[in-house]
Amino acid sequence: MPASDVNTLYAQVRRRLIESGEWDQIRTAMCAKLNESGWADDIHHRSKESARNMDPLSFHTLLAEVSQRAQTIPLAVKREISGLIRQHIEKQFE
């Protein structure tokens, strides 16, 4: 499938999620699962530690470090949220 078709399909699915209100439900579930797993606290504490040890303190450098760490979410959370999105997509094609 060409990249333009994938981008169009992604935009349509996202629009439907937002319009149906499921986007907010999925986002809320994801935030709750990340908090339950300790991921958010871990990112927060590691970021504070990096900022303390950085000399001179640089927002852009800190943001780059935090962004890199934040991309590694727990596999269980990733699977659960992917499942919620998959359920929505399957409902759209029933």
Disulfide bonds with the S-S distance in Angstrom:
none
